[in-house]
Amino acid sequence: MSARIPTVSLILVALGALLSFSIQRTEQRNTLQAMQAWASAHAYWSNRDPSEEPPSPYWRWRAPIRQGQLQALGQAVPYDFLVQMGAGQEVWAINEAAQHPVYQIPAAALPLISLSTASFLGLKLPDRPEAFDMLSRQVVGGLKPWRQQLQDLCDSCAPAARPFPAPLTHLIAGSEGLGARGATGISIGVEQHRRTASPIMEQPSPIVAMVKRIRNGGQPTNEEWNTPGLAGMAALELSLSGDPSLADTFLWLARNGPSRTDRIAGLWAAKQVGASDPMLTQIESGTL
């Protein structure tokens, strides 16, 4: 009797493994079929005749015909476009707007583009139509350059300038959980303050204020270069310019930064602008 138990257990384990493998194969097959079906439909609608309108608004935006797309965005209902179509829809509006100078964006498309931009800047768009409509006017009035373009085109149709209605608490993780759009982080916080049509009443954190100043063409202060966390962020932000004249500043930070993290950031920034230094050579060769 005792010899049978291990045998039965082995059989059950084997059957379980076979069932798991079968389920996994089925899931993979279904996923592949779904991907192939989507690709086939996308190819069809991407190459359609301009006079042929897709039966679903989904394909109208996922496989757009380039000509007249800005005008088409102006005819879209923002709630239908952004909420009912599902996550990620805002990409299509922002991508289209990014391919044109601001002055070419028609007034009718600006509310949708503004809401799409706000979603990228951490604002959770409501699911209820009435709340969505109420927020829409706040967003259009709170974002530049879109509000200014609307005012230039039709003046009285532009809402009064107001602060961007975004959450200002930039959470990382932990017991508080994450914000509605996840951890927004420093960069998003900076862009909220840079793009607001009127100043946001709450003061930005020191690191957000510093990065905002740098992105607007300013420089870190001596105090910031000597403050843990701010020094390294300043170097990383400035290195995005690729300016080789900053190499000495970054190498100084790599040796004298206020914390180990700041010194590492200084090294990386120096490398990004093409600095040459024995310390970088030793790190790349693995001898340091």
N, C-alpha and C positions, 0 to 999 in steps of 0.2 A: 504493500500500500504506500509506504513512504517513498518508494522509487518512482511511483506514478506522479507524485506531486510536482517534482522538478520537470518531468516530461510535459505535463499539462501546462505548466508555467511557460516553458520554452515555446510551446505551440501558440499560446496566447500572445506572447511577446512577438513572435514571428507574424501572426495575423495582424496585430496592431501596427507593426512596421509596414506591412504590405498595404493596409488600409490608408495609413498616413501618406505613403508614397503615391497611392492612387489619387488621393484627394489633392495632393500637391501638383501632380501632373495635370489633373483636370483644371485646377485654378490657373496654371501656366497656359494651358491650351485656350481657356476662355479669355484670359488677358491678351494673348497674342491675337486671337480672332477679333477682339474689340479694337485693338490697336490698328489692325489691318483694315477693319471696316471704317474707322475714323479717317485713316490716311486716304482711303479710296474716296470717301465722301468729300474730304478736303480738296483732293486733286480735281474732282468733278466740278465743285463749285468755284474753285480758284480759276478754272479755265472756261467758265460759262460765258455765254453770250451776254453782253451788257444789258440786253433787253429781258433776260430771264431772271426773275426774282426768286430767291430761295423761299420755300414754303415756311421755313423756320427762321426767326430773327437771329437765332444762334449762328447759322452759317452766313448770314448777311455780314456779321462782324468778324467771325473767325476766318472767313475766306473773302475778304473785301476786294472789290475792283477799285484800283487806285484812283481812277479819275473821279472827281466829284466827291471824294470821301469826306472832306470837311463839311460840305453842304449836307451830306447824309447825316453826319453827327448832329447838325443843327436841327434835323427833323426827328431825331430819336428822343423818346421820353426818358429822362434821366433815371427815374425809379425803375422802369422796365429794363433799361440798359444795365444798371449797376447792381440792382438787388435781385430781380427775378432771373437774370441770366447767370448768376453764380459768381463765385470768387474769381478774381483775376481779370475780370472784364475791364477794369479801369486801365489796364495796360494798353488796350487798343486805342482808347481816346488820347492818352498821353503820348503814345508813340506817333500818332498822326499829327498832333499839335506840335511835337518836337521837330517835325520836318518842315515847318514853315516859320517865317518871322512872325512875331507877335501881331504886327499890324495887319497881317493877312488873315487872322482868325476872325470869322464872321461872328456877329453878336449872338446869333441863335445858337452857336455851338459853345459859347463861353460858360454857361451854367454847367453843362455836362463835363467840360474839361476842368472846371474849377473843382467840382465834386470828386472827380477822378484824382486830381492832385491832392486834395485833402485826405482822401483815403490812403494815399502813399505817405502822407505826413502823420499818420497814426490815428486819424479820426475814424471812429466806428460809425458807419452809416446805419440809421435805424431801419428796421424791417417794416415798420408801420408806415403806410403812405402819408398820413397826416403829419407824423413827426418828421418824415423825410422831407416833405415840402417846406416845413417850418425851418429846418436846418439849412436847406438849400440857399435861402436868401442870406443867412448868416455867413455861409461859406463864401458865396460870391462877393459879399461885402468885405470879407476878411482876408482875401488873397491877392497879392500882386504877383505878376503884372496883369493878371486877368481882369481884375476890377477896373484898373486904369484903362485897359483896352476897351472895356464895355462903356466906360464913361466917355472915352474919345469918340466912340461910334454913335452913341445915342444919348449921352449926358443924363437926362432925367430917368432913363430906364435902369441906371446903375444904382444899387443900394448904397446907403451911406457907408463910408469906411468904418471898419470896426476891427477889433482884435481877432486873430484867427482862433476859432473855438476848439482848440485841441487840448487833450489832457497834458498837463505839464509835469507830471510825476513820471520820471523815466526809470522804470524798474528794471532790475537785472534778473533776479530770481530770488527765491527764498520763501519765508513763511507768508509773505504778502501775496504770493502768486504772481501772475503776469497780468499786464494791462490788457485792454480789450483787443489790441492789435499785437499783443506780444510785447517783449521788451523793446521799447522804442530806441533807447540808446542815445549817445551824445550827438551823433550826426543828425538824426531826425529832430532832436531838440533844437539844434542850431538852425536847421532849415525852417522850423516853425517860426522862430524869431526873425529870421531873415526875410521871410515871405509874407509876414503878416501886414495887412494894409494899414493898421494902426498899432502902436506899440502894445504889447501884451503887458498887462498890469503887473503880474508877478515877475520879480527879478529872476533872470536866468542864473543857474549855478555858475561859480567861477570858471569852470572848465568850458561850459557852453558859451559863456560870454567871451572867453579868449578865442575859441575856435571861430565863433561868429566874426570877431574882429579880423582874424587872419584871412578868412574867406572873403571879407570885404576889402582886402588889400592892406590891412594893418600888420603890426608886428607884436610879438610877445614883449612884455615888460621885463626888466631885470629881475623883479620879484618873482614873476612867473617862471623864468629860467631857473630859479633856485627853489621852486616849490615842488615837492614830490608829486608825481602824477601830471601836473601841468607841464613840466619841462619836457617830458617824453612825448606827450600829446602834441605840444607845439612843434617838436622836431618832425613827428610823423606827418602833421598837416602841412608844414612848410616843404617837406621833401616831395610832395605831390607835384610841385612846380618843376622838379628836375633841374633846378638852378645849381650848377656846379660851384658858384661862388659861395654857397652855403656850407660847403664841405668842411671848412675849418670850424665853423660854429658847431656842427654836428659832432665832429671829432673831439672838440672840447667837452661837449656834453657826455660823450662816451667815456671820457676819463674822469670828469669832475661832477657828473650829474648827482642830484640830491638823493637818489635811491638806485638800487640795482636795476629796477625796471626801467627807470629813465635812462640809465647808461646803455642798456640793451637797445632801447628805442633810438638813442643817438647813433649807435653802430649801424642799425638798420637804415636809418635816414641817410647816413654818410654813404652807405653802399648804393642807395637808390639814386644819389646824385653823382655817382661815378668816382667817389673819393679813392685815393690810393694811400695806404697807410700800413706799416708793418703789422699792426694789430689785426687789421682786416685780412691780410695775407696769411697770418698764422691761423686765424679762425677757419678760413677757407681750406687750408691745407691740413687742418686737424691737429696742429702742433701746439695750440694754445690751451 
